[in-house]
């Protein structure tokens, strides 16, 4: 296998190879690959002039634009520690995220007084005003292998945001950013990204990963004018060929497609990630949309780990209950509480090993030691491998509800509920309870035309998982509230329960 180029050399080479090809499209503005390369040069000149260089901390708070992406890549060319700032971080979290950076790169969309206040000593670089009119910077990547290259922070919705550190060595080995290392399976996947719908935030690790796959595969990043998608209408309007969706967003798309009038003719890939997709929904997705639907499983700390295709399901029907087989370069183990491998078909904690794994949580050695074990990453997910090599997830190791001092995994409860013919989606949440410490509360989205019986659902869970897992309440909801990243907002579900009470 060829040795990896220093990140982001492969991207620079690809942009120079086809300067007239489109790289970004947002409304009427199309940024060619040559123009994107020039934006990187201009941003690198501005950053170097402001003092950026190897090891410097650069926070980037920008909208989903070619200019914002170019600024990030420019900081990587200079070997900086790049901190991507997620829009909507609370005032209390911002100093933790940007308080130790040297430069603050902003545009009109990302700039904010609270952000500047959280980084009072950082020198600001404003994209609209501080970039030179021409780029003369020699673009030679200066990243040192062991230096922090990218720090991606979680939303902080469940506590202080975690800073996931990728080194330059990891990004230089990252599957999506090194096309010389792509095997046939990755190349077939990348060919579907000719018009990749890019939305949300450039601070998303998964969007960054698949944006690399798109650009290095010769594709165009297509950004909705508002920065946010109108799905599924944008599939037809923007002629998108590839899109990343969370499970709740896929539910919305499938319901709209079933109702009719949705143009999905351009689609070649809908990659569903964030949580496992219920088997009946995967079957429905393949029925309505065909082979374009794939399930993926991954983490910010590791990148994409497994993929499940329609062809996998045709060849191995039971695989519809899985999240697929390990992706390129990924090794998977399932271990018991003592760290010993368990037999095929037995559940345990999922451990993974990849060349591009994260190096640490920024300035959090205790949490780092909990997750990194002798080259393996503890996913903190529970699952099992079947005889065909497919990974079946059974829950989050820490998404537990403790009832009478007994741990019950929310994922297991949700799977039992979602298996009922009247239930389309199911979510289990724990809440304090005076009698049992915590109690299980279930929320279900009914299938079309169905009215789930709460007592029957509670009995179903008790019969499958024991009386302690029986939900104290079962609440039917029209739709599940979502976090900004598209995942279910379980705090908001509990708030619905409190309101009803």
N, C-alpha and C positions, 0 to 999 in steps of 0.2 A: 504494500500500500504506500503511495507517495507520502512524503513528509508534509506536514501542514505548513502553510505560509503563515507568517505573523499576521494576526488580525489587525486591520481589515484589508490586507493586501489583495486577497482574492476578489473582494468587491470592487476595489479601485481598478483592478485589471479588467473586470467585466464591464464596468462603465466606460472605460477607455476603448474597449474592443468594439462597442456599438454605440458611438456617440449620438447618432440620430434617432435611435430607438427610444420610445417613451418609457420613463421610469415612474413618474407620478402623474396622476390625472385627478384634478379636483375642479369640478365644474368646467368652465371654459379654459382653465389654465392647464396646459400640458407641459410638464418639465421633462425634457429629454435627458438621456443618460449623460450626455456631454455637459448639459447645463447643471445637472446634479453634481457632477464632478467639479465643475467650476464653483458651485456653492460650497462644496467641501473645502476647496482651496481658499476661498474668501473667508470662510469661518475660521479655518486654521490660522490664517494671517492675523485675524482679529484676536483670536485666543492667545496666540504666541505673543502678540504685542501687549496683551494684558497680563502676561507673566505665566501662561500655561506651559507645562512641560511634563516630563515623566514624573509620576507620583503626585502631581497637583490634583486637588479635589475640585471638580467642576460639576455643579448642579445644573441640570437642564430642565426648565419648566416651559414647555412649548405646546402648541396645538399639533394636530395631526397634519403636518405639512411637509413638503419637500425641504423647505428651509430648516425646519426644526430637526428633521432626521439628519440633514447634512451637518448641522452643528454638533450633534452627537458623534457622528463618524469623525468629524474633524478633531474632536477632543480625544477620541481613541487613537487617531493617527499620531497625536502628540504624546501618547502614552499616559494620559490622565486617568485618574479614578473618576469615572462618570457616575453621577447619582441622578437617575431619572425621577422627576418629581411627579407623582400622581395627582391629578387635579382633584380637589375636594378634600384633601387631607385637612384635618382639624387644626386649629390654631395651637392646641396643646402638643400635637405631634410634629409640627414643622421644625422646631428647634432640634429635635432628635434626628431628623432626616437631613437638614441642610446646615446645621449649626457649625460644622467643622470644615466647610468647603472654602476654597480660595476664590473661586469665581462663580458667578450666578448668571447663566445664560437664559434670557427670557424673550418672548415675543408678546404681541398685544394680547394674545389669548391666555398666555401662561403667567404674565406679570400680575402681582397683587401686593398691596401694602403689607399684609401679614407675612408673605413670603420674604419680602425684603427685611422686615423686622426680625425674622427668625435667623437671618444670616447677616448681621450688621457689619461684619468685617469683610464680607465677600465683595469683590469688585464686580459690578454689573456689566454685562455685555448684552446690548439690546439688538436683536437681529435686524429690525427695521431701520436702525440708524447707525450702528457701529461697524457694519461690515464694509470693507473697501469695495470700490466699484469694480475692481478686477482682481482676479486671484493669481498670485505669482508664487505661492507657497509650493515648495518641492514636497510632494506627498510621499514621504518615506516613513512607514510605521515605526514608532520608537518605543512601543510597549515592551516592558521587561517581563519575562515569563512569570515570575512570582508575584508581580505587582497586581493589586486590585484593578481590574479593568472596568467592571460594571457592578454597581450596587443597586439591586432592585428591591424596593421596600413593599411590604404587604400593606393592605389598606388600614390596618390598625383597628378594624371593627370589633375585634375581640381582645384588645389590649394594645400595648406599645408595638408599633410597626417593627417587623423584623427586616434587617438589611441583609439580603442574600448576596454574597460576594462571589463573583466570577473573576478569575485571574485572566491575564493575557494568555497564559498557557491553555486554560480551559476554552476560551473563545477561539483560539487558534486550532483547537481540536474539535470544535462544535460541529456536529454533523451538518446543520443547515447552512453554515457559512464556509464550507470547504468542498466545493463541487468536484475537485479532483479525487475525493474519497468516496463519492456517491456510488453505491452499487445499483443494480438494475431496479431493485424495489424502490429505492429513493428517487431515482430518475423518473420512473413511471409516475410516482406521486407528484414530483415537481412539475411535470408536464401539464398538470391540471391547473397551475397557478398563472396562466397567461393574463388573466384580469382578476387580481386578488382584491376583494373588498376589504379595505383597511379602515378601521374605525375604533372609537373609544379613546385610547391613549397610547402614546409611544412608550409610556412607562410600563406597559404590560409585557411581561417576559414572553408570553406565548405569541403575542403579536410581533414582537421583535424577532423571535425565532422564525416565524413563517413569512415575515417580510423579507428576511434573508433568503429563504428558499425561493420566493417569488423573483426577487431581483437577480439572484445568481442563476436562476433557471431561464432568464430572458423575459420574464413577465413584467407587467405593469401594476403598480399599486393604485387602485381606484378608490378615492376617498369621497364619500358623500359631502356635498357642499356644506352642510351644517356640521360636519364632523361626526354626526350620529346617523345610523342607518334607519331607513324606513323599510323594514322587512315584513313580508317578502317582496314588496313592490320594487325595491331597488335591484332585485335579481334581473328583472326584465328591463327596467329603466337604464341601468348602468351596464347591462350585458356582462355581469360578473360571472366568472367561471369557477371561482373558489371562494369559500367563506368559512370562518370559524364561528361556531355557535355553542352557547351553553345549552344544557338540556331544556330548561324552561323556554328559551327562545326557539328551540326546535319544535317544542309542543305548539307554540303559537304559529309557526310556519306550517306545520302539518295540518292544523285546524283550518288555516286559510286556504291551503291547497285543496283540501277536501271540499271546502265550500265552493271552489271554482273561481275562474277568472284570474289566476295567477300564472304569469309567464316564467317558467323555470327552464326554458329550452336551452339557455346558454350554460347552465350549471354543469360542471364536471366533478365538483367536489364540495360536499358539505361535511366539514370535520367537526364532530360533536365532542366536546370536552368539558371538564369541570366536575363531572360526577357521572356515575354509571347510568346508562340509558336502560329503562325497563325493557325486557325482551319483547313484550307486545308492541311497544312503541318502535323498537328497531325493526320489527317485522312490518309494521305499518309504514315506516319511513321507506323501506325498500320497495314496498308495494306501490306507494304513491310517487316516489322520486327515482326509484331504480338504484343502480350501482353507485350513484354519486355519493351516497351517505356512508360515512366511515366513523367509527367510534375511536377516540384516542384517549390515552391516559398518560399523564405526565405531571411534573411538579416544577415550580420555579427553580428548585435546587438542582434539577437534573435535565430539564427539557423533556421532550416527548419520549415516552418509554415503551408504549405498546400501541398497536393499531389493529382494528378489526374491520375487515372489508366484507362486502356482500358475497364475494367469492368464497371467503372463509366460511361463511354461514351455509352456503350451498354445499360445500364439501363436508362440513362438520356441523350439522344442525344444532347440536348442543352449545356450540360456540356463541350463539346469539345471547347467551346469558353472561358472556365474558366481555372483557375490554380488549381482547385480541392477544396477538403474539408479540414478544419483544421486538422492538424496532432495531434498526441498524446499530451495531456496537453495544447493545444493551445486554447485560447479564442480570438474571433475576434469581433470587433465592427466597424460600419461605421457611421461616425458622420458628422454633418454640420459645418459651420464656427464658430458656437457658442459652439461646443462640444457636442451637443445633438444628440442622436441616430436618424438615418433616417429610414424610412420604407423600407421593403424588395423591392428590385428592383430600389431603388433610390441611385444615386451615391453620394459619399462623401469621406472624408479621412479615410483610413484604420488604425485602432488602434488594437494592439494585446497585450495579456498578457500571459506570460510564466514564469515558475519558474526559468528558466535559462537565463533570460534577462541580458543584460549588465548593469553595475552599473553606468558608466560614460564614457565620453570621457576624456582621460588622460589630466589633467591640463587644462581643458576647461569647466569651470562651466557654462558659458553662453550658449554654444551649448548644453550641457547636459540638461539644464533647458528647452530648446526649444523642446527636443525630449521626455524626461521622464515626464509623467503627472500622478501623483497619482497611480503609479503602472502599468500604461499603457505606451506602447511604440508607439510613432507616427511614422509610417512607412514612412511618406511623399509620400506614393502612394495613388492614387485615385482608387476607385473601388466600387462595389456593391455586396451584397449578394442576391442570388436568393432564391426561395421558397424551393429548395432542399438543401440549405446550402452551395452551391458552390460559391466561390469567383471569381468575374470577375474584372480584373484590367482594368482601363481605362486610365491610364497615371501616370506620376510622378508629384507630386505637384509642384516641382521646375523645371521640364523639360518643361519650357514654352517659347514661342516666343511672344514677345509683339509687336503687330502691331497696330499702331495708338492708343497707350495706352490701347489696349484691349489684355488680355491674351488668348493665344491659346495653348492648351496642345499638345506637339509633339506626344504623344501616340495616341491621338484621330485621328490626321491626318494620322499617320502611319497605323492605323487599316482600315481607309477608303481606302487608296491606296492599301493595301494588299488584300482587298476584291475584287479588279478588276480581272477579269479572266486572264488578260495578265501579272499580277504582282506576282512574287514569294516572294520577300522580299521588304520592304519599310522602309525608314528612313527619318525623317524630322529634319532639323537643322535650327537654326536661325542665321542670320548674320546682322551686322549693315547696315542700309539703310538711306540715307539722307532724303528721303521723308516720311518714315513711322516709323522711329526709328529702327525697325528690320523688316526683311522680311523672309518669309518661303522659304527654298530651299529643294526640295525633291530629293531623290536618290532611284532608284528602280533597283532591279535585275529581269529581265524578266523571265517568265516561258519559258521552253524549246520550241523553235520554234516560240515564240511570239515576236512581236515588239510593245510595248506599245505606244500609241499616247499621247504625252505630253499634248496637249490641252484638250483631253478628260479626262485625269487624273486631270488636274487643275480644269476643270468644275465639275468633280465628287466631289472633296473636297469642292468647293464653294457651291454646291448644298446641301451637307450634313451638313456642318459646318458653312457656311456663307462666304461672299466674303473676309473677313479679313484673313481667313485661307487658301485662295487660294495660292498655291506655286508660287513664282516668277519664279522659274526655276524647271524643272524636268529633271534629268540626269540619263540615263541608265548606269549601271556599271555591269561588268561581275561578280564581287564579292565585298563584303564589306571589307574594311581594318579592322583589329582587334587589340585591345589592348593586352598586354601580357597575361591577364587573359582570353582572348577569347571573350570579349564583343566588340560590334561595336565601332570603333574609329571615332566619329563624327567630331573631329578636322581634321582628315586626309581626310574625305569626303569633307569638306569645302576647304581643300587645293587642292583637285582635281578640284573643281570649279574654284578656283583662277588660277590654271595652265591653264585650258581650256580658261579662259578669256584672 
